[in-house]
Every structure is written in structure tokens, then in C-alpha cells.
Amino acid sequence: MTMPRSPGVATRSLTFTYPGSHPHWTYETIPLPIPKNQILVQVTASTLSSCDIAILNTQMLWAKPGEKGLGRDFAGVITYVGSNNELKWRVGDEVCGMYYHPYGAGTLASHLLLDPNQDAVLRKPEILSTFEAASFPLSFSLAYQCLKNVTLTPSSTVCVFGGTTSIGLFAIQLAKKHFKVKRVVATCSAGESEALALYMGADDVVDYTRVEERDLIDAVLATAGETMNFDIVVDTVGTTPIIMQRLKDLTPPKTGWYVTTVGDKGHPDGASFLSSSSFGKTLVGAIRGPRYKVEGVTSNLDTLKLGMALYEQGLLKIVVDSVISWDKFQEAMNKLQTGGAHGKIVIKIDEF
């Protein structure tokens, strides 16, 4: 006797198989009913970030067979609720958050199975658009984690390399409006980028396009003026040999921090703490100073709640650079890799 098939939800997701492989679509069916501890979200918007590019290229993935997903942020609508979550979540709730499973599923998918006890998910405030809601979780979390490496006070100074990246914009705002530091100096290009960085709270901007790379540190220090160095340097564009040579000029050796969200510039595994060059710099920094750290992504609900609270208080702005259809994901990846985006590149997930 043939048993009837269990009902399920057809899904589509963007995945890749091995390091450097071309992303492709994977089709699956999620069985119903869903597990009692989970909720099923129909995704309406997702984003790609630099950590996706790094994960896509990391050689460590050879040890993890099978399909791996792309995308860490999401916004969407709950379509099914597991029996253990019925008191807290309801079908139709609009939600957003971070789903960080770097060697597993990603958020660039039509549906996500989430465990609210493990994955950072919260109800989307009505004042946030779907695209804004999908833009803040990962970038805000990384910016906050970077700045929390030091104790910032009203006399502190902060430097942000890449002031108009999605992480850089949040770092500027957090430093000035949440930690209330004395001064923030950011690097970016002139024109629209400079205006945006200043609008977000930067006190000074250094146009990196007008100086040779070897002269960038001198330009930053000259802009810092009497401050002369920074309590923390947040780098969202990538460590270079020039920076490492001048690190003790940028931040005090005994108390200063240099925190990067992407690791060594041009290194395919730069975002991984386990890359040999990043590990060596971290070790040397811990012994000699200044401290060096590649800040990794963590999925923390309390951090996301802080971001939402700051937004509702008018202390945080979320910048969406562009919205691209998920069938044009390669366009989003190209734009992310070539730089020049102001804020987050959002991918609109159409119904499937």
C-alpha cells in the first residue's frame, strides 16, 4: 500500500557547493507540520555581505560537503508556528533578524526554518520598511561588537576606515550618538560619500582617493590634529601592509585597538580568524600591542534589540543603497565586491 505524501512547503534558495563555486538555485520541500520548537518564515528581503564573499571562498569548506547557503540578514512573514511557540508567535507576524549558519542554510531563500531560542529573530517595528529591516542586523551587530572592544567615554576618539560601508555608517552613528565619543574621523571618497559620513555624525572625513595609499595614514593623523591617535580603529575595507607598519601611530600600543571586519585586504580567507596572517597579527598584538582583531559575526538578540531601540529613539539611521531582485543576485555580488555602495545592498525575494 502506498502511503500518501506528507504536505510540505516548496522552497527555493541560493546555494553553493565548494569554495569558489558559482552559486546556483536549490529546490526543496519543507515537511509539515514543522518541528515544535521552530517557526517558518516566508522571506521577503535578504542581503549579501562581505562575510558571504569570504565564506564562499574559504578553503575550509572542502571539509563540509553538501550545499551551503548565502545571506545572513532577513525580513519576512511567519507562515507556520511550531506548537511550542504558539503563545509567543503567530502566523502573519512580520519579523526580521539574523540567521547565521555560515556552513549551512542562508537567508537568500524563499523560506527559513528558525528556532527563536537560538536564532536572533524579533518582530519588525511598523516604522521600519521591509528593506530597512533586512539591512541592519548583521552590519549593526558587527559595528557594535567592534566598538565594544574598548571602553569608550566622552573623551574617546574613533577612526573608521570605510565610513560609508554599511558597517562603517553604523560605527560612526554608534560612536557619536550611543557612546558619545569626542571625535570620529572616517575615510571615504569625496562628494556624496563625504556628505553622508558627515551627516551620520563623523567630525572629519579623509578622502582616500586623493592621496597615495602610503600617505593615507599621514592624512588621517593630520586630520586628527591635536588628538594624534585613536582609542580604536575600525576597518571595514581590509588591512593593508601600510596600516600594519603605522599601527602604533594610529592607536596607542598599550591601550589601543585595531579591529577589522574583513581581515587582510585581498586575502580570500581574510575574514576568517583562522587565516595564518590574521592569527599571527592577533598574537603579536596581544603581546606587544596595539591589539589586533578580526571581528567575527555573532547572532545576538540583545544587540538587535538595542539597534531597534536606538532607531525608535531617532539615534540610528538605516541606509539602503539599492534593492535588487533575487534573480539578479550576481549584480548584487558584483556591486558588493567592487565597492562604492552607500549602505546595504538589499535583495528582494519574490514569492515562490
N, C-alpha and C positions, 0 to 999 in steps of 0.2 A: 504494500500500500504506500502510495506517495504522499508524504506529509506536505501540507500547504506551506508555502514560503512565509517567513515572518515579514510583517510590514517593515519598511525602512525608509530612510530619507536619502535620496540620491545627492551626492556631493561632488564638487569639482575643486581641485586645489592645485597650486603651482608647486612643483617639487623638483628635486634634482637627485641624482644617484651617486655620483662620485665627485671628488674635488675637481673643479673647473669645468664640470659638465654643463651642457646647455639646459636651462630649466624647461620643463615640459608639464603638460596637464595630466593629472591623475584623477581617475574617476572611481569612486567607491560608494557603498551604501552603508549608512549607519543604522544598525538594527534598532527596532523599537520593541518594547519600551527601553528607554535609555537607563543606564545604571542609576541606582537610587541616590548616590551622592553627587550627581552631575546635573548640569543644565546644558541644553543645546541652543546655541546662538546662531541665528542667520546673520552672517556678516554683511554689513553694508559699506564699510570702508576699512582700509588697511593702509599700511605704509611700508616702505623699504628703508633701510638704514645702512650705515657703514658696517655695522656688525653682520648684516646679511651678506655683504660682499666678502667680508673676511671669512665667515663660515663657509661660504660657497667655495673658497679657495684653500681652506686649511687642509693640510695633508693628513691630519689626524683622522679625517673622515674615512680613510681607507679601512680603518678598523671597525667601522659601523656600517654594515650592509643595509640595503633597503633604501626606500625613498625618504628624503629629508625635505622639510618644508621651508618656505621663506615668509618673512613678515613676523613682527613681534607685537605691534600695536593693533588694536581693533576697536570698532564700534559696530553695534548691531542690535538685533531684537531677539529676545528669548522666544523660542517656539515650542520647547518641551522642557518640563521640570521634573527631575527625579523625585521620588516620594519623600526622601529625607529633606528636601529643600522647599517643600510646598508652603511652609509658613513664612519663609523669607523672600522667595522669588515667585513671580507669576508670569505666565505666558503673556507676551505683549510688552513686558518691561524693556525699555531702551537702556542698554548697558555699554560700557567701554572699559578698557583696561589693557593689561599686558599678559600675553601668553608666551612665556619664554621657555621653550623646549628646543634648544639650538640644534640638536641632532635628531629631532622628531618632527612633529607636525608644526606648521606655521599658520599665520593668520591670513595669508593671501589665499583664502579659500571661501567657498560658499557657505560653509557651516563649521562650527567649532564645538567640540565637546569639552566643557570646562568643569573643573572641580572648584567651586568657590572657596573651599577650605585650603586650597593650595595655589590656585591661580588668582592673580590680582584683578578682580572684577568689581565694578561699582556701577550704580545707576547713573545714567547720563543726566546731568542737570539740563533743564529745559533751556537755559540761556546759552548752552553750547550747541553749535551745529554738529551734525554727524561728522563732518570732515575735521572740525576743530577737535572733537572728542577723540578721534583716531590719531591726532597729531601730537598729543602731549605726553602720553605715558612714558615711553622709553626715553625720549630726549630730556624731559623734565627730570626723570629719575636719575639719569646719568649726570646731569648738571648738578643736581643736589648732592649726589654721592661724591662728586669731585670736590665741591666746596666744603663738605663736612670733614675732609681730611685734616683741616686746621681749625683752630678756634678763632673765628672772625669776630672782630669788635669794631666799633665806630672809628677806630684809628687804623684799621687794616687797609691794605691795598691789594688789588687783584688785577692780573693781566689775563686776557682771553685771546688766544690765537684762534682766528676763525670766528669773529664776533657775530657774523650773520648766518652761520650754520644753525640748524635747529637747536643743537645743544648750546652753542655759543650765545644765542639770544636768551635762552633760559638762564644761563650762567650770569649774564650781565644783569638781568632783572632780579634774580635771587640775591646777588651780591649787594645791589644797591637798595632794593626795596624790602627784602626779608632780613638779611644780615646787616643792612645799613652801614656798609663799609665807607671809608673816607673817599676812596678813589678807585675807579675802574678804567683801565686802558685796554682797548681792543684793537686787533688788527683786522683789516678788511680792505676792499677796494674803495676808491672814491665814488662820489656821486650817490646813487640810490642806496648802496650798501652803507656808506658812511652816515647818511641821514637816518637810516633805520637803526643803526647801532646807537647813535646819539639819542634818538627818540626812546629807545628802550632803557636808557639810563647810563650809558658809557660817558665818562667825563672827557675822555680824549680818544681819538682814533688815529691809528698809523696806517697809511696807505701802503700796503706791502708791494703794490705794483710799481711804485715809483722809486724803489731802491733795489739794489742788488741783494741777493739772499744773504751774502756775507755781511751786509751793512744793516740788516733788519734789526738785530739786537741793539745796535747803537742807536737806531732811530727810536726804538721803543724806550730805551733808557733816557734818551734826550727828552722824550715826551713826558716821561715820569718826573723829570725835573728834580726838585729837592728830595722827592721820595727815594729815587735812585734804584730801588729794587722793590720786589713784591713779596707779600707773605705767601702767595700761591700763584702759580701759573697754570692755567687750564688750557690745554692744547686740544683742539678738535679737528686739526688738519694733518697732524703727523710729525713725529720727532725727526729732526734732521741732525747731521753731524755738527752743523754750525751752532745749533741750540745747545747740544751737549758740551761743546767747547766753551760756551759762555754761560753755562747754567749758574755758576756761582756769582756771576754778575747780576743775573736776573732775580735771584732769590737767596736769602741768607743761608749759608751752608748748615748752620746748626738747627735752624727752626723752619726753614723754607721747604716748600713742596712744589714739585713739577708733576702734574697729573695729566696724562693723555688718554683720550678715549679711543684712539686708533693705533697707538703704538708707533713703530718705525715707519716713516713715510716711504712708500714704495715696496715695503716688505709684504708679501702675500699673506703671511701669518702675523702681521703686526699687531692685530687686535688681541692676539692670544698672549696671556701672561706666560704661557709655556714656551713661547719662542725664545731661542737662546739669547738673542741680543737684549730683549726686554728683561729677561730674568737676570742677566748679568748687570744691567743698569740698576735694577731694583736692589740687588745685593750690594753693589758698590755704594749706592745712595744711602742704604741703611747703615753702612759702616762709616762713610766719610761725609755724607750729606752733600748737597741737599737731597731730600727724599725724592725718589723717582717711583712712579706707579702707573701701571696701565689699569685704568678703572674699568672693571667688568660690569656687565648688566646683572642686576638682581631684581626680582619681581617682588615688590614690597607694597602692600596695600596701604599702609600708613603714609608712605611717601606720596602715593597718588591722592590720598585724601587731603594731604597738605596742599598739593597743587591745586585741587579743586577749591579749597578754602581761600587760597590766595587769589584765584581767579574771581571768585564771588565777591571778594573784598576790593576788587579793582587793582590789585597789586601785581597781576600777571596778565600778559597778553599772549595769545597763541597765534602764530603766524603760519598761514598755509601758503606755500609757494605756488602750488598748482595742483589740479585734480586731473588724473589720467585714468582712462578706462582700463580695467584689468586685462583686456585683450591686447593692450599696448604696453604691457609691463616692461618690455625691452626698452621702450622710450624712457620710462622712469629710471631703469637701471643705468642707462647711458647718461642721463642728466645727473644722477647721483654721483657717478664716477668721475665725470668731467668737472664737477663743481659749479659754482655760480648760483645755486639755488638760495633763495632767501626764505629760511624756514623749512617746513616739511613738504615733501612731495607725497601727496595722498593718492591712493589707488582706489577708485570707485568699483565696488563689487556689484555687478549686476545680478539679478535673480537667475538661479539655475534650477 
